[in-house]
Amino acid sequence: MTTHDVTRGYRVFQWFNGLALTLVVVVTLYPFVNIVARSFSSQSAISAGEVNLWPKGFNLTTYKIVASDPMFWTNYRNTVLYTVVATFIAIVLTTCYAYVLSKKHLKGRKVLIGVAVFTMFFSGGLIPNYVLISSLGMKNSIWAIVLPNAISVFNLLVMKAFFESLPQDLEEAAAIDGLNTYGILWKIVLPLSKAVLATMILFYAVSFWNSWFPAFLYMNESNLFPVTVYLRNLIAGATGADSFGAAASDVTQAAANIQAVTIVLTVLPILVIYPFVQRYFVSGVMLGAVKG
């Protein structure tokens, strides 16, 4: 096979690869663009099925109804607080646990790994968890949100593999220089783990931001809800335009595109933050599979 044939074949591959990736992007973006268009469209256009990729009968009625409710901003503030605190706790616990599991000389290491993996497939169940949270006095508190899901076993195993891929010579040299275990982790390991840490922060932050069921289960006071529960109640009809004293036409408009508006309001912060950490995503996940 000549170089010309190889080059021509590679160009054909690139063309088909680019076409396939373009189709994937279009299929992925289309539903979201449609949701955004529906959120800014009129009730009549939505009911008639005329909204595709561009708003029809542009209006901001539902956005104004939601934004005018003080409870929305209280719940939004709660979501930010819960996400920041939960992500911080999760990163600290996952990093410490993964670093310990990466030491092959640790006694009982297989048991600790087995305990973690076991929880991926088996859980205590909804009622026992509810009884546990209640008996610990964590109902109607931030701890009911941030502690039960503080460690994701998938994230734990990814970080463990990443730490195992780091050269052991660096840690041995640091130990000879007088650093203890915590000093090695803080001054040697963590500076080399920025990619995987950024990836784990993204995973945890998105998970906690989108979470609504724990708050729905363990909280009874509306001023403690995250915004996801507020929006869930808005969709379910537990609250709505009626509670704001809106006109009948506004109520009809809100009912038509409330689901689209809630989706946009929920994912917007993640879309803003994601580009800044996306460059760490592939390297953070894949480096854990590369052994040094």
N, C-alpha and C positions, 0 to 999 in steps of 0.2 A: 504494500500500500504506500502510495507516494505522499509526500508532505502536502501536496495540493489537495488530495482526497481527504486527508485528515483535517485540514483546515476547512474544507467545504462541509464535511460532516459535522465539525464542531459548530460551524455557523448555523447549520440547520438545527442542531440541538439548541443553540442559544435562542433561535427564533421561536421554536416550539416552547421552550422553557419560559421565555418572556410572555408568550401568548397565554400559556397556562396560568402563570402568576397574575397576569392582568385580569383574567377571568375570575380568579380567586378573590382578588381585591374588589372587583365589581360586585360579585355575589355577597361578599362580606359587608361592603359599605351600603349597598342598596337598602336593606331593611332599616338601617339607622337613619339614612338620609330621608327615607319615607316617613319615619317617626317624627323627625324634626319638622318636616313639611306639614304634617298633620297637626303638630302642636301650634302652628301659626295660622291654621286654616279656619274658615268659618264652618259653622255647624251644618249648613245646607250643602256645602261642597263635600264635607266628610260623609254625610248621609247619602249623597248621590254617588259616592265612589269616584270623585273627580280628582282627588289628590294623589299625585304620584311622586315626583321629585321636586316639585315646586309648590309653595303654598298657594291656595286658591281662597280668595276672600280674606286677605290678610287681616288678622286681629290679634290683640294681646289680652283679651278678656280673661282667659283662665289664668294666665301668668299674673295679672293684676289681682285677681281674687285670692290666689295662693299667697302672693307676696304681701298682701295687706293684712294677713293674719299674724299677729305677734307670736302665736304658738309655733308657726312654721319656723321663724328665726330662732326661737328658743330650742326647738328640736334640732335645728341645723347646727347650732352651737354645741349641743350635746353630742351630735355625731362626730364633730371635729375632735372634741375632748376624748370621747371613747376611743376613736381611732388612733389618736396620738399616744394615749396612755397604753392601750392594748398592744399596739405595735412595738412600743419601747419594751414592755415587759416580755413580749413574745421573742423579740430579738435577743434580749439578754439571756433568757432561759434556754432558748434553742442553741445559741452560740456556746454556752457553757456545757450543755449536755452533749452537743455534737463534738466539741473538743475533747471531752472525756472519752467518748466512744471511739475516737480516732486513734487512741493509744492502745496498740495491740498487746502491750505488756500488762495492761490493767487486769487485775483479778476480778472475775465476775463480769467481764465485758460482754460475753455472749448472753448472759442472763439479762443484763440491762438492755441490750439490743432486742432480745426476745420480748421483754415487757413492752417496749415501745411499739414493735411491730404487731403485737397481739392487739393493741388498742386500735389498729387500723381496721380490724375485721370484727371486733366485738366491743360492745359498750354496755353500760349498765342499764340503758333504757331510759325513756322519757320520765316515767314516774319516779324511779329511784333518784335520777338526777334532780328532779324538782324537790323531792324530799330532802336531799343532801344540801342543796342551795338554801332551802328554807331553814333547816336545822343549824346551818352555819351563820344565819342572820344576814345573808347577803341579798335578800330580796329588796327591791327598790333601791339598789345601790349600783355604783359603777362596777363593783367587783363581780357582780353576777354576769356582766358582759365580758370583762377582760380576762378573768382567771380560768373559767372552764375550758376555753379553747386557746390557752396560752401557747401550747406547743403543737404544731402540725408535724406529724410523723414523716410525711413526705418531705417537708422542708428540712427536718432534722437529718434525714438520710442523705439529702443533697449536700448539706453543709458538712456532714461527717465524711463523705467521699472527697469533698474539696480539701478538707484539712489533711486527709490521708495522702493527698497528692503533693502536698508541700514537702520540700526537701528536709529530711530529719537533721541534716548537718547544721542547718541554721539554728535549730533549737538546741542542739548539743553544744554549739559554739557559744550561744547565749548563756547556757547553764554553766559552762566553764568560766565565763566572765562574771558569774555571780548572780544572775537573774533567777528568781524562783519561778514556780509554775505560772503564777498570776502575771509576773513581769514579762515572761515569754509570750503569754497570750496577748497582753496589752501592747507591748512594744515591738514584737516580731510578727506574730501571726495575724492580728487584726489589720495592720497596715498593708499586708499582702492579700487581704481578703475583701477589698473594697467592692470588687465586682459581685461576689456572691452575697455580700451583706446588702448591697443595693437591690439585688434581685429578691432577696428574702423580705426586705422592707416593702417592696412593691407587692409581693404575694400577700403578705399579712395585711397591709393597709387596704388593699382592694377587698380582701375577705371581710375584714371588720367593717369597712364602710358599707358594704352591701348587706351585711347581716341585719336581720330584723326579728327573727323568731325568738332568740334568747330574751330580748327586751320585751317582746309581746308576751312571753311566758312568765318572766320573773318580775315585771314591773306593772304596777297598778295605777301609777300617777302619770297623767299625760305630760306634765312638765319635765318628766325624766325620760321620755321616749326619744329615741334617735329619729332623724328625719325619715328614715325608711319606714318606720311604723306609722308616722304621720301620713305619709303618702299612701301607704297600704290602706289605712283607714279612709283616706280620701277616695280611693278607688272603690273600696268595699261599701262606701256610703255611710260609714259611721260618722264622718263629718263631711261637709261639702259646702256648696255655694249657699245653701239655705241658711247656714249658721252665720254667714257674713251679711245677711240682709240684702242679698243681691236681687236685682230685678228678675222677673220671670225669664226674659230673653237671655240674661246672663247665666241663669241656672241651666238653661237648655244648652247654651254654648259650652259651659264648663263640663257638663255631662258628656258632650260629644268628643272632646279631645283631652279630658283629664288624664287618661292613661298615657298619652303621648307626652304631655307636659311633665308628668311625674317622672317618666323615664329620662327625659332630657335633664331635669333638675338633679336627678340622682347621679348620672354618669358624668356630668359636666366637670366637676372638680378632678375626677380621675383622668379625664381626657386632657386637662390642662397640665397635670403633673407627669403623666406617663412619658411624654417625649423627653423629659430631662433624665429619666432613669432607664429608658429603653435601650440605650447603647450598652448598658451593663447586663442586659437580660440574657443574651445568647452566651456571652463569655461566662457569666456567673453560673449558669446551669451546666454548660458543656465542660468547663474546666474541672468540675468534680469527677468527670469520667476519664481524665487524662492523668495517668500515673507518672510521677517524676522519677 
